[in-house]
Every structure is written in C-alpha cells, then in structure tokens.
Amino acid sequence: SRRLTEVAATGFTPILLSPFDAELFGHWWFEGPHFLEAFFRRIASAPGSLHLSTPREFLQQHLAQQIVQPSASSWGEHGFSGVWLNEQNAWIYPLLHAATRRMTELARAERETTDALTERALRQAARELLLAKSSDWAFLLKTQTAPEYAAGRTREHLKCFMRLDEQLRAKKIDEIFLAECEERAPIFPNLDWRYYL
C-alpha cells in the first residue's frame, strides 16, 4: 500500500496486478477462495484504500501506458519451462508444431467457407488441437504422475485432429466421426477456428 501511495504521488495511477492459477484453488491452496473473499470484503469495507478493477478497465481509463516485453518465465521448477520441455515430453512438440501448421493451412484454405459442416469440422479440428496442447499432458509426462494417460490423451487428440484434417482437405467429412468427436470433447462450443489465420 505504501509503494502504491508513493507511485501515485508522482502523478501516475498505479495498478497492482495479482494473478492466480484458479486451478489450484481447493487443490493445493484449500483456503484460497476464503482468503480472497475476506480480502475483497475488507477492501469493500474500507472505501478509498484500494479500488478493485480488471486490467481491461484500467487500460480503458488510462490510455497512455508503457509497453513492456515480459521475460520468459513460469511457475515451474526453477522459474523456467523445463517442466514442459525435457527428455520425457520433448517428443510431443514436433507433432504439435506440425499440427499447428496444418491447422493454419486449413484456416487459410477455408477462410471464405460458409458451409455449416465444414465450419463444424474446422471448429472441432481447432478444439482437438487445443486439447492436444494442454500443458497438463507435458507436466504429467515430466513428473511421471500419469505418463501413459498423458501420452494417450495427446495422441488421441492429435489422431482426431489429423483425421479431421485429412477429411477437410479431401472435402469428404465423415459426419458420424465428427459428431463422435464433438460429443467426446464438447469444450469451447463457440471456438473461432479463424484465429488460426
């Protein structure tokens, strides 16, 4: 609070950002939600001390901001990405990179499509690719917590992606297979495959 006051005295409106990995609430940090509730209640009961905001709201109200490039780091062991790239999981990245290139090619080739079935297949292909890229799989491979499961999930999502990719390129979409994929992975219902353009 003192540091924020010092910064504010210079004429600059400071913001204190406090990101949390919500996946850890109730998992590793059991009291996390209770702590945050108590914190928000205390701020609300002391008007003028701090104003709660989102980064978007802050930037909309303070247009002139310095642009910075954050250093590459992570919450992983030693603060770098070694947990996600090491001997146990390095094999997944050439496959993921190749699939990403193929998804980009598909998005470019189909950018003007209005065909509903093609749209569904592209959305599912993007969904399968995102699921294959889940950082949990590389993490589980490194920690050897559930390496067979993690490898299987990575391979399964890539296999579904590749099959959809082949069908889209051949303009022969198997609607039964597509429906099975959609039912098995109904996440991100409004995913915009055009992000890959």
Backbone as ProteinMPNN parsed JSONL, in Angstrom:
{"seq_chain_A": "SRRLTEVAATGFTPILLSPFDAELFGHWWFEGPHFLEAFFRRIASAPGSLHLSTPREFLQQHLAQQIVQPSASSWGEHGFSGVWLNEQNAWIYPLLHAATRRMTELARAERETTDALTERALRQAARELLLAKSSDWAFLLKTQTAPEYAAGRTREHLKCFMRLDEQLRAKKIDEIFLAECEERAPIFPNLDWRYYL", "coords_chain_A": {"N_chain_A": [[0.826, -1.182, 0.0], [1.974, 1.232, 0.793], [3.916, 1.594, -1.188], [2.305, 1.853, -3.467], [1.086, 4.275, -2.844], [3.3, 5.969, -2.936], [3.953, 5.812, -5.67], [1.6, 6.88, -6.777], [1.867, 9.501, -5.901], [3.599, 10.59, -7.718], [2.071, 11.314, -9.804], [1.253, 9.365, -11.454], [-1.103, 6.852, -12.066], [-1.177, 4.022, -10.26], [-1.27, 0.412, -10.69], [-1.905, -2.621, -9.153], [-1.279, -5.821, -9.878], [-2.582, -9.02, -9.44], [-2.374, -12.05, -10.261], [-3.887, -15.306, -10.238], [-3.6, -18.833, -10.245], [-6.281, -20.37, -10.892], [-6.905, -23.038, -10.986], [-5.603, -24.192, -8.905], [-6.979, -23.563, -6.613], [-8.631, -24.988, -3.901], [-7.302, -27.263, -4.446], [-4.421, -27.274, -4.177], [-4.192, -24.989, -2.724], [-6.137, -24.753, -0.403], [-7.463, -22.925, 1.271], [-7.608, -20.736, -0.331], [-9.921, -19.586, -1.854], [-11.396, -18.652, 0.353], [-9.623, -16.871, 1.539], [-9.43, -14.943, -0.524], [-12.083, -14.052, -0.597], [-12.303, -12.868, 1.955], [-10.376, -10.873, 1.646], [-11.496, -9.283, -0.452], [-13.842, -8.449, 0.822], [-12.77, -6.912, 2.877], [-11.536, -4.82, 1.458], [-13.805, -3.696, 0.29], [-15.062, -2.737, 2.552], [-13.511, -0.634, 3.321], [-13.575, 2.075, 1.941], [-11.806, 3.945, -0.514], [-9.251, 3.097, 0.068], [-8.201, 1.04, -1.664], [-8.992, 0.482, -5.088], [-10.866, -1.843, -6.743], [-10.317, -3.432, -9.814], [-10.29, -4.542, -13.242], [-7.618, -5.52, -15.487], [-8.336, -4.711, -18.104], [-10.323, -2.72, -17.653], [-8.75, -0.838, -16.32], [-6.878, -0.117, -18.336], [-8.607, 1.016, -20.205], [-9.332, 3.323, -18.905], [-6.931, 4.614, -18.57], [-5.186, 5.527, -20.953], [-2.57, 6.117, -21.941], [0.064, 4.196, -21.744], [3.019, 2.484, -20.762], [4.751, 0.219, -22.839], [5.798, -3.028, -22.356], [8.002, -5.847, -22.559], [7.576, -8.866, -21.247], [9.807, -11.045, -19.467], [10.646, -14.375, -20.389], [9.284, -16.801, -18.394], [8.136, -19.024, -15.783], [5.844, -20.641, -13.496], [6.886, -23.011, -13.013], [9.341, -25.49, -11.985], [12.362, -24.034, -10.986], [11.64, -21.676, -12.24], [11.52, -21.62, -14.997], [10.83, -23.134, -18.205], [11.376, -25.823, -18.06], [9.915, -27.94, -16.989], [7.997, -28.386, -18.874], [9.347, -28.925, -21.169], [11.44, -31.327, -21.802], [13.37, -34.378, -21.463], [11.402, -36.344, -21.108], [9.073, -35.418, -22.329], [9.62, -34.184, -24.747], [9.08, -35.298, -27.23], [6.459, -34.67, -27.953], [6.316, -32.108, -29.015], [7.3, -31.629, -31.755], [5.202, -32.901, -33.088], [2.956, -31.425, -32.246], [3.633, -28.886, -33.247], [3.69, -29.389, -36.006], [1.002, -30.072, -36.406], [-0.17, -27.649, -35.741], [0.774, -26.027, -37.813], [-0.567, -27.273, -39.919], [-3.217, -26.746, -39.199], [-3.264, -23.999, -39.476], [-2.854, -23.811, -42.23], [-5.236, -25.044, -43.091], [-7.16, -23.224, -42.097], [-6.533, -20.959, -43.596], [-7.039, -21.917, -46.19], [-9.767, -22.409, -46.055], [-10.922, -20.023, -45.42], [-13.047, -18.491, -46.51], [-15.27, -20.068, -46.313], [-18.709, -20.996, -46.02], [-20.085, -23.156, -45.494], [-21.894, -25.192, -43.369], [-21.225, -27.764, -42.312], [-18.5, -27.941, -42.894], [-17.609, -25.805, -41.352], [-18.196, -26.808, -38.785], [-16.445, -29.014, -38.716], [-13.96, -27.721, -38.929], [-14.011, -26.223, -36.58], [-14.018, -28.306, -34.709], [-11.576, -29.505, -35.314], [-9.811, -27.472, -34.55], [-10.449, -27.441, -31.855], [-9.62, -30.026, -31.052], [-6.887, -29.748, -31.485], [-6.212, -27.738, -29.622], [-6.83, -29.115, -27.268], [-4.958, -31.187, -27.43], [-2.699, -29.722, -26.975], [-2.729, -29.116, -24.3], [-1.17, -28.077, -21.382], [-1.055, -29.71, -19.218], [-0.604, -32.342, -20.048], [2.121, -32.498, -20.872], [3.239, -31.821, -18.428], [2.419, -33.969, -16.773], [3.76, -36.007, -18.064], [6.429, -35.302, -17.566], [6.575, -35.335, -14.733], [5.996, -37.926, -14.316], [3.625, -38.722, -13.218], [1.199, -39.62, -14.344], [2.006, -40.895, -16.832], [1.282, -42.618, -19.02], [-1.408, -42.093, -19.395], [-1.33, -39.316, -20.009], [0.249, -39.305, -22.352], [-1.404, -40.854, -23.947], [-3.716, -39.22, -24.108], [-2.676, -36.985, -25.457], [-1.904, -38.19, -27.898], [-4.41, -39.173, -28.759], [-5.999, -36.852, -29.164], [-4.469, -35.632, -31.155], [-4.651, -37.593, -33.121], [-7.398, -37.51, -33.746], [-7.488, -34.888, -34.652], [-5.812, -35.085, -36.945], [-7.271, -36.847, -38.531], [-9.588, -35.366, -39.028], [-8.38, -33.249, -40.356], [-7.444, -34.521, -42.692], [-9.92, -35.266, -43.815], [-11.091, -32.754, -44.248], [-9.325, -31.654, -46.099], [-9.704, -33.399, -48.216], [-12.278, -32.844, -48.76], [-14.299, -34.475, -47.827], [-16.101, -35.031, -45.398], [-16.659, -37.005, -42.614], [-19.525, -37.245, -41.122], [-20.539, -38.719, -38.985], [-18.245, -39.516, -37.541], [-17.327, -36.936, -36.911], [-19.417, -36.034, -35.236], [-19.089, -37.827, -33.121], [-16.594, -37.006, -32.148], [-17.258, -34.388, -31.352], [-19.088, -34.937, -29.336], [-17.5, -36.292, -27.503], [-15.667, -34.344, -26.769], [-16.864, -31.706, -25.769], [-16.03, -29.094, -25.252], [-15.381, -25.523, -25.358], [-17.587, -24.395, -27.066], [-18.09, -22.276, -28.846], [-15.769, -21.84, -30.237], [-13.586, -20.077, -32.322], [-12.31, -20.958, -35.229], [-11.001, -19.415, -37.005], [-9.055, -17.972, -35.753], [-6.703, -19.145, -36.296], [-5.9, -18.108, -38.685]], "CA_chain_A": [[0.0, 0.0, 0.0], [2.863, 2.391, 0.843], [4.546, 1.739, -2.508], [1.284, 2.388, -4.368], [0.928, 5.685, -2.492], [4.478, 6.665, -3.464], [3.813, 5.905, -7.131], [0.502, 7.809, -7.046], [2.355, 10.859, -5.631], [4.329, 11.063, -8.903], [1.094, 11.677, -10.817], [0.928, 8.171, -12.224], [-2.06, 5.992, -11.37], [-0.607, 2.665, -10.24], [-2.141, -0.757, -10.614], [-1.278, -3.79, -8.568], [-1.869, -6.994, -10.522], [-2.395, -10.217, -8.635], [-2.978, -13.2, -10.955], [-3.917, -16.573, -9.52], [-3.883, -20.038, -11.012], [-7.53, -20.804, -10.266], [-6.914, -24.494, -10.932], [-5.027, -24.624, -7.634], [-7.915, -23.33, -5.511], [-9.26, -26.222, -3.474], [-6.467, -28.404, -4.828], [-3.218, -27.086, -3.365], [-4.412, -23.837, -1.836], [-7.507, -25.01, 0.035], [-8.078, -21.732, 1.855], [-7.525, -19.652, -1.309], [-11.173, -18.857, -2.067], [-11.789, -17.958, 1.584], [-8.709, -15.735, 1.656], [-9.826, -13.909, -1.489], [-13.348, -13.472, -0.149], [-12.0, -11.969, 3.08], [-9.65, -9.718, 1.093], [-12.442, -8.418, -1.167], [-14.742, -7.841, 1.813], [-12.022, -5.87, 3.603], [-11.386, -3.684, 0.53], [-15.127, -3.079, 0.146], [-15.44, -2.059, 3.798], [-12.599, 0.497, 3.554], [-13.562, 2.852, 0.703], [-10.706, 4.886, -0.686], [-7.933, 2.499, 0.24], [-7.881, 0.454, -2.968], [-10.123, 0.332, -5.993], [-10.743, -3.098, -7.479], [-10.506, -3.231, -11.243], [-9.65, -5.53, -14.112], [-6.633, -4.849, -16.359], [-9.031, -4.067, -19.225], [-10.926, -1.471, -17.162], [-7.66, 0.098, -16.041], [-6.334, 0.379, -19.598], [-9.604, 1.879, -20.84], [-9.344, 4.602, -18.197], [-5.586, 5.195, -18.602], [-4.77, 5.121, -22.295], [-1.127, 6.238, -22.176], [0.778, 3.232, -20.915], [4.306, 1.993, -21.246], [4.684, -1.143, -23.351], [6.951, -3.807, -21.901], [8.078, -7.239, -23.012], [7.935, -9.675, -20.08], [10.797, -12.102, -19.653], [10.094, -15.732, -20.383], [9.404, -17.44, -17.085], [6.944, -19.788, -15.444], [5.772, -21.056, -12.105], [7.501, -24.332, -12.94], [10.609, -25.684, -11.284], [13.435, -23.094, -11.308], [11.103, -20.495, -12.897], [11.606, -21.684, -16.446], [9.897, -24.074, -18.831], [11.947, -27.162, -18.057], [8.894, -28.941, -16.681], [7.2, -28.62, -20.075], [10.209, -29.33, -22.272], [12.516, -32.133, -21.233], [13.522, -35.692, -22.108], [10.183, -37.157, -21.023], [7.946, -34.933, -23.131], [10.067, -33.468, -25.954], [8.519, -35.934, -28.427], [5.139, -34.148, -28.341], [6.359, -30.782, -29.633], [7.287, -31.652, -33.228], [3.853, -33.284, -33.521], [2.069, -30.278, -32.013], [4.0, -27.813, -34.171], [3.234, -29.795, -37.338], [-0.454, -29.961, -36.418], [-0.498, -26.215, -35.752], [0.994, -25.559, -39.198], [-1.649, -27.811, -40.747], [-4.437, -26.008, -38.857], [-3.128, -22.676, -40.102], [-3.098, -24.021, -43.664], [-6.672, -25.287, -43.258], [-7.883, -21.971, -41.863], [-6.307, -20.093, -44.768], [-7.708, -22.502, -47.354], [-11.22, -22.38, -45.868], [-11.286, -18.733, -44.815], [-14.295, -17.954, -47.06], [-16.336, -21.07, -46.281], [-19.983, -20.741, -45.341], [-20.689, -24.474, -45.354], [-22.066, -25.498, -41.941], [-20.483, -28.966, -41.944], [-17.079, -27.572, -42.925], [-17.399, -24.967, -40.161], [-18.17, -27.71, -37.624], [-15.215, -29.807, -38.758], [-12.85, -26.816, -38.622], [-14.101, -25.909, -35.151], [-13.591, -29.481, -33.956], [-10.14, -29.674, -35.527], [-9.154, -26.494, -33.667], [-10.69, -27.916, -30.488], [-8.735, -31.175, -30.808], [-5.523, -29.242, -31.406], [-6.049, -27.081, -28.322], [-6.815, -30.151, -26.234], [-3.662, -31.876, -27.522], [-1.671, -28.811, -26.475], [-2.889, -28.864, -22.866], [0.116, -28.165, -20.681], [-1.116, -30.793, -18.233], [-0.044, -33.59, -20.582], [3.585, -32.414, -20.755], [3.527, -31.812, -16.994], [2.271, -35.336, -16.265], [4.85, -36.809, -18.639], [7.672, -34.953, -16.855], [6.535, -35.766, -13.33], [5.713, -39.362, -14.315], [2.444, -38.936, -12.39], [0.318, -40.485, -15.129], [2.578, -40.716, -18.172], [0.543, -43.34, -20.054], [-2.645, -41.329, -19.622], [-0.984, -38.061, -20.674], [0.672, -39.624, -23.714], [-2.601, -41.31, -24.646], [-4.576, -38.068, -24.412], [-2.021, -36.203, -26.508], [-2.022, -38.936, -29.155], [-5.814, -39.288, -29.164], [-6.442, -35.571, -29.723], [-3.76, -35.439, -32.425], [-5.211, -38.54, -34.079], [-8.675, -36.946, -34.186], [-7.162, -33.709, -35.46], [-5.281, -35.495, -38.246], [-8.349, -37.447, -39.322], [-10.416, -34.249, -39.494], [-7.561, -32.523, -41.323], [-7.491, -35.284, -43.95], [-11.269, -35.171, -44.358], [-11.3, -31.393, -44.735], [-8.52, -31.477, -47.318], [-10.323, -34.211, -49.276], [-13.675, -32.377, -48.904], [-15.159, -35.624, -47.537], [-16.214, -35.042, -43.943], [-17.451, -38.096, -42.041], [-20.347, -36.568, -40.13], [-20.676, -39.579, -37.798], [-16.994, -39.344, -36.796], [-17.326, -35.567, -36.391], [-20.355, -35.988, -34.109], [-18.454, -38.555, -32.015], [-15.564, -36.109, -31.602], [-17.938, -33.276, -30.676], [-19.697, -35.453, -28.105], [-16.421, -36.663, -26.587], [-14.951, -33.144, -26.326], [-17.789, -30.586, -26.013], [-15.486, -27.867, -24.679], [-15.26, -24.372, -26.263], [-18.609, -24.54, -28.113], [-18.054, -21.17, -29.809], [-14.382, -21.642, -30.665], [-13.446, -19.497, -33.657], [-11.154, -21.564, -35.899], [-10.313, -18.385, -37.804], [-7.889, -17.477, -35.007], [-5.52, -19.743, -36.905], [-5.496, -17.359, -39.872]], "C_chain_A": [[0.879, 1.258, 0.0], [3.491, 2.661, -0.513], [3.554, 2.309, -3.523], [1.068, 3.882, -4.116], [2.092, 6.504, -3.037], [4.38, 6.85, -4.973], [2.732, 6.911, -7.491], [0.947, 9.251, -6.844], [3.117, 11.431, -6.82], [3.373, 11.502, -10.006], [0.686, 10.517, -11.699], [-0.04, 7.315, -11.431], [-1.522, 4.561, -11.4], [-1.684, 1.59, -10.275], [-1.318, -1.895, -10.035], [-2.005, -5.004, -9.141], [-1.555, -8.225, -9.688], [-3.07, -11.396, -9.32], [-2.897, -14.464, -10.1], [-4.184, -17.705, -10.497], [-5.104, -20.675, -10.348], [-7.628, -22.32, -10.138], [-6.405, -24.994, -9.586], [-5.963, -24.407, -6.44], [-8.62, -24.639, -5.171], [-8.447, -27.456, -3.796], [-5.171, -28.362, -4.013], [-3.42, -25.974, -2.344], [-5.867, -23.879, -1.377], [-8.204, -23.762, 0.547], [-8.099, -20.557, 0.893], [-8.819, -18.898, -1.542], [-11.625, -18.084, -0.828], [-10.909, -16.727, 1.817], [-9.138, -14.6, 0.73], [-11.142, -13.257, -1.094], [-13.103, -12.48, 0.989], [-11.287, -10.706, 2.593], [-10.618, -8.753, 0.409], [-13.406, -7.735, -0.206], [-14.036, -6.709, 2.566], [-11.846, -4.627, 2.723], [-12.713, -2.941, 0.409], [-15.533, -2.303, 1.39], [-14.551, -0.861, 4.11], [-12.506, 1.331, 2.28], [-12.376, 3.827, 0.664], [-9.334, 4.276, -0.54], [-7.434, 1.923, -1.085], [-9.153, 0.393, -3.79], [-9.898, -0.943, -6.783], [-11.107, -2.863, -8.939], [-9.933, -4.427, -11.99], [-8.599, -4.803, -14.941], [-7.304, -4.118, -17.52], [-9.636, -2.727, -18.798], [-9.854, -0.417, -16.91], [-7.127, 0.715, -17.33], [-7.322, 1.278, -20.339], [-9.632, 3.263, -20.194], [-8.012, 5.332, -18.251], [-4.916, 4.776, -19.91], [-3.267, 5.153, -22.517], [-0.392, 5.314, -21.217], [2.081, 2.836, -21.579], [4.12, 0.557, -21.737], [5.956, -1.867, -22.95], [6.882, -5.204, -22.493], [8.496, -8.09, -21.81], [8.997, -10.719, -20.429], [10.093, -13.451, -19.65], [10.341, -16.351, -19.017], [8.133, -18.243, -16.842], [6.952, -20.078, -13.955], [6.432, -22.424, -11.922], [8.836, -24.318, -12.223], [11.689, -24.757, -11.85], [12.947, -21.878, -12.101], [11.172, -20.491, -14.405], [10.7, -22.793, -16.967], [10.4, -25.51, -18.869], [10.95, -28.263, -17.757], [8.151, -29.335, -17.955], [8.041, -28.974, -21.291], [11.433, -30.017, -21.692], [12.528, -33.489, -21.928], [12.226, -36.495, -22.142], [9.079, -36.697, -21.98], [8.343, -34.233, -24.428], [9.441, -34.029, -27.228], [7.199, -35.323, -28.872], [5.235, -32.871, -29.181], [6.492, -30.784, -31.159], [5.902, -32.005, -33.774], [2.878, -32.121, -33.379], [2.361, -29.135, -32.975], [3.528, -28.139, -35.589], [1.716, -29.665, -37.444], [-0.885, -28.495, -36.446], [-0.307, -25.639, -37.153], [-0.142, -26.033, -40.11], [-2.96, -27.073, -40.467], [-4.406, -24.623, -39.479], [-3.393, -22.773, -41.601], [-4.59, -24.239, -43.938], [-7.472, -23.999, -43.129], [-7.732, -21.032, -43.058], [-7.064, -20.607, -45.987], [-9.225, -22.354, -47.271], [-11.737, -21.044, -45.363], [-12.63, -18.192, -45.29], [-15.477, -18.917, -46.943], [-17.571, -20.563, -45.542], [-20.725, -22.059, -45.123], [-20.717, -24.883, -43.875], [-21.249, -26.71, -41.504], [-18.979, -28.695, -41.926], [-16.735, -26.735, -41.703], [-17.294, -25.836, -38.906], [-16.861, -28.489, -37.571], [-13.998, -28.947, -38.43], [-12.836, -26.465, -37.137], [-13.615, -27.09, -34.311], [-12.104, -29.735, -34.128], [-9.366, -28.716, -34.618], [-9.285, -26.921, -32.211], [-9.752, -29.073, -30.147], [-7.283, -30.711, -30.671], [-5.273, -28.562, -30.065], [-5.989, -28.103, -27.194], [-5.502, -30.936, -26.247], [-2.558, -31.038, -26.903], [-1.773, -28.529, -24.966], [-1.569, -29.062, -22.135], [0.124, -29.262, -19.62], [-0.46, -32.068, -18.754], [1.48, -33.589, -20.457], [4.003, -32.465, -19.29], [3.474, -33.234, -16.427], [3.338, -36.272, -16.828], [6.147, -36.556, -17.882], [7.673, -35.53, -15.447], [6.317, -37.269, -13.195], [4.538, -39.703, -13.397], [1.472, -39.889, -13.063], [0.785, -40.43, -16.573], [1.814, -41.428, -19.282], [-0.734, -42.591, -20.417], [-2.344, -40.064, -20.417], [-0.576, -38.302, -22.127], [-0.534, -40.06, -24.547], [-3.522, -40.167, -25.028], [-3.976, -37.22, -25.518], [-2.201, -36.887, -27.853], [-3.462, -38.986, -29.665], [-6.312, -37.98, -29.789], [-5.748, -35.29, -31.055], [-4.311, -36.369, -33.51], [-6.54, -38.018, -34.627], [-8.439, -35.715, -35.056], [-6.728, -34.126, -36.856], [-6.373, -36.1, -39.132], [-9.272, -36.357, -39.871], [-9.678, -33.432, -40.555], [-7.621, -33.217, -42.69], [-8.864, -35.173, -44.613], [-11.543, -33.779, -44.938], [-10.537, -31.156, -46.035], [-9.12, -32.242, -48.497], [-11.754, -33.764, -49.578], [-14.658, -33.535, -48.73], [-15.242, -35.795, -46.021], [-17.155, -36.162, -43.51], [-18.248, -37.502, -40.88], [-20.533, -37.394, -38.856], [-19.427, -39.454, -36.927], [-16.939, -37.96, -36.161], [-18.221, -35.464, -35.159], [-19.782, -36.707, -32.888], [-17.395, -37.684, -31.341], [-16.202, -34.974, -30.803], [-18.536, -33.729, -29.346], [-18.633, -35.765, -27.055], [-15.72, -35.431, -26.002], [-15.815, -31.911, -26.574], [-17.321, -29.244, -25.435], [-15.389, -26.773, -25.755], [-16.303, -24.43, -27.385], [-18.567, -23.453, -29.18], [-16.646, -20.87, -30.299], [-14.328, -21.131, -32.104], [-12.167, -20.03, -34.294], [-10.375, -20.549, -36.721], [-9.163, -17.716, -37.046], [-6.608, -18.007, -35.639], [-5.131, -19.087, -38.233], [-4.229, -16.572, -39.589]], "O_chain_A": [[0.582, 2.229, -0.696], [3.591, 3.81, -0.942], [3.919, 3.15, -4.345], [0.89, 4.658, -5.056], [1.893, 7.608, -3.542], [4.689, 7.922, -5.492], [2.915, 7.713, -8.407], [0.461, 10.143, -7.539], [3.267, 12.649, -6.918], [3.813, 12.009, -11.037], [-0.142, 10.677, -12.596], [0.177, 7.076, -10.243], [-1.426, 3.961, -12.471], [-2.844, 1.828, -9.938], [-0.16, -2.088, -10.405], [-3.201, -5.186, -8.913], [-0.413, -8.446, -9.284], [-4.215, -11.718, -9.003], [-1.95, -14.654, -9.336], [-4.92, -17.534, -11.469], [-4.981, -21.418, -9.375], [-8.35, -22.829, -9.281], [-6.741, -26.102, -9.17], [-5.763, -24.998, -5.379], [-9.144, -25.316, -6.056], [-8.846, -28.573, -3.464], [-4.864, -29.288, -3.261], [-2.879, -26.021, -1.239], [-6.716, -23.147, -1.887], [-9.391, -23.557, 0.293], [-8.563, -19.478, 1.259], [-8.829, -17.672, -1.439], [-12.174, -16.989, -0.944], [-11.392, -15.676, 2.239], [-9.204, -13.442, 1.143], [-11.304, -12.045, -1.238], [-13.644, -11.374, 0.977], [-11.563, -9.606, 3.071], [-10.572, -7.548, 0.654], [-13.75, -6.569, -0.397], [-14.639, -5.675, 2.853], [-11.994, -3.504, 3.204], [-12.746, -1.711, 0.424], [-16.267, -1.319, 1.296], [-14.813, -0.14, 5.073], [-11.478, 1.306, 1.602], [-12.008, 4.437, 1.668], [-8.345, 4.866, -0.976], [-6.36, 2.291, -1.562], [-10.253, 0.268, -3.251], [-8.858, -1.108, -7.421], [-12.084, -2.182, -9.25], [-9.182, -5.223, -11.428], [-8.677, -3.584, -15.088], [-6.882, -3.02, -17.882], [-9.483, -1.722, -19.492], [-10.03, 0.753, -17.248], [-6.943, 1.93, -17.41], [-6.908, 2.209, -21.03], [-9.923, 4.257, -20.859], [-7.958, 6.537, -18.007], [-4.174, 3.795, -19.958], [-2.737, 4.293, -23.22], [-0.245, 5.613, -20.032], [2.212, 2.857, -22.803], [3.407, -0.227, -21.112], [7.06, -1.374, -23.18], [5.812, -5.674, -22.879], [9.654, -8.039, -21.397], [9.059, -11.205, -21.558], [9.073, -13.634, -18.987], [11.478, -16.413, -18.548], [7.172, -18.149, -17.606], [7.923, -19.804, -13.251], [6.523, -22.93, -10.803], [9.381, -23.262, -11.901], [11.897, -24.711, -13.063], [13.775, -21.112, -12.593], [10.911, -19.465, -15.034], [9.884, -23.328, -16.216], [9.891, -26.325, -19.639], [11.114, -29.394, -18.214], [7.725, -30.48, -18.1], [7.491, -29.295, -22.345], [12.338, -29.372, -21.162], [11.776, -33.713, -22.876], [11.977, -37.238, -23.091], [8.243, -37.5, -22.394], [7.472, -33.734, -25.141], [9.289, -33.301, -28.209], [6.838, -35.435, -30.043], [4.337, -32.582, -29.971], [5.826, -29.977, -31.807], [5.481, -31.473, -34.801], [2.074, -31.859, -34.274], [1.438, -28.485, -33.466], [3.024, -27.264, -36.292], [1.202, -29.198, -38.461], [-1.862, -28.148, -37.108], [-1.13, -24.854, -37.623], [-0.616, -25.285, -40.965], [-3.73, -26.805, -41.39], [-5.429, -24.133, -39.958], [-4.075, -21.923, -42.174], [-5.139, -23.69, -44.892], [-8.349, -23.714, -43.945], [-8.695, -20.39, -43.476], [-7.66, -19.827, -46.729], [-9.893, -22.192, -48.292], [-12.882, -20.951, -44.921], [-13.298, -17.491, -44.531], [-16.57, -18.614, -47.423], [-17.477, -19.807, -44.574], [-21.853, -22.073, -44.629], [-19.678, -24.913, -43.215], [-20.643, -26.687, -40.433], [-18.27, -29.171, -41.038], [-15.688, -26.933, -41.086], [-16.415, -25.627, -38.07], [-16.244, -28.611, -36.512], [-13.097, -29.399, -37.725], [-11.776, -26.416, -36.514], [-12.896, -26.909, -33.329], [-11.435, -30.141, -33.177], [-8.381, -29.108, -33.991], [-8.346, -26.78, -31.428], [-9.158, -29.094, -29.069], [-6.54, -31.226, -29.835], [-4.237, -28.786, -29.44], [-5.186, -27.968, -26.27], [-4.993, -31.308, -25.19], [-1.59, -31.578, -26.368], [-0.967, -27.77, -24.429], [-0.93, -30.106, -22.265], [1.188, -29.693, -19.175], [0.171, -32.797, -17.988], [2.065, -34.566, -19.989], [5.011, -33.086, -18.951], [4.371, -33.652, -15.695], [3.769, -37.21, -16.158], [6.886, -37.496, -17.589], [8.652, -36.141, -15.018], [6.435, -37.824, -12.103], [4.453, -40.809, -12.864], [0.982, -40.836, -12.449], [0.05, -39.971, -17.447], [1.707, -40.893, -20.386], [-1.092, -42.472, -21.589], [-3.03, -39.771, -21.395], [-1.011, -37.581, -23.025], [-0.665, -39.678, -25.71], [-4.053, -40.138, -26.138], [-4.689, -36.782, -26.421], [-2.6, -36.255, -28.831], [-3.703, -38.856, -30.865], [-6.974, -38.002, -30.827], [-6.369, -34.767, -31.981], [-4.423, -35.98, -34.673], [-6.782, -38.075, -35.833], [-9.108, -35.525, -36.072], [-7.219, -33.584, -37.846], [-6.388, -35.882, -40.343], [-9.689, -36.411, -41.028], [-10.278, -32.98, -41.53], [-7.827, -32.567, -43.715], [-8.959, -35.005, -45.829], [-12.158, -33.653, -45.997], [-11.053, -30.527, -46.959], [-9.051, -31.787, -49.639], [-12.371, -34.241, -50.531], [-15.701, -33.585, -49.382], [-14.529, -36.615, -45.442], [-18.291, -36.254, -43.974], [-17.713, -37.285, -39.793], [-20.669, -36.834, -37.768], [-19.534, -39.303, -35.71], [-16.548, -37.823, -35.002], [-17.829, -34.874, -34.153], [-19.964, -36.258, -31.757], [-17.312, -37.631, -30.114], [-15.741, -34.639, -29.711], [-18.496, -33.0, -28.355], [-18.839, -35.532, -25.864], [-15.235, -35.471, -24.872], [-15.533, -31.143, -27.494], [-18.138, -28.364, -25.164], [-15.322, -27.086, -26.944], [-15.927, -24.507, -28.555], [-18.975, -23.696, -30.316], [-16.367, -19.751, -30.732], [-14.961, -21.699, -32.994], [-11.068, -19.602, -33.941], [-9.226, -20.791, -37.09], [-8.382, -16.973, -37.641], [-5.552, -17.386, -35.527], [-4.133, -19.474, -38.84], [-3.726, -15.873, -40.469]]}, "name": "protein", "num_of_chains": 1, "seq": "SRRLTEVAATGFTPILLSPFDAELFGHWWFEGPHFLEAFFRRIASAPGSLHLSTPREFLQQHLAQQIVQPSASSWGEHGFSGVWLNEQNAWIYPLLHAATRRMTELARAERETTDALTERALRQAARELLLAKSSDWAFLLKTQTAPEYAAGRTREHLKCFMRLDEQLRAKKIDEIFLAECEERAPIFPNLDWRYYL"}
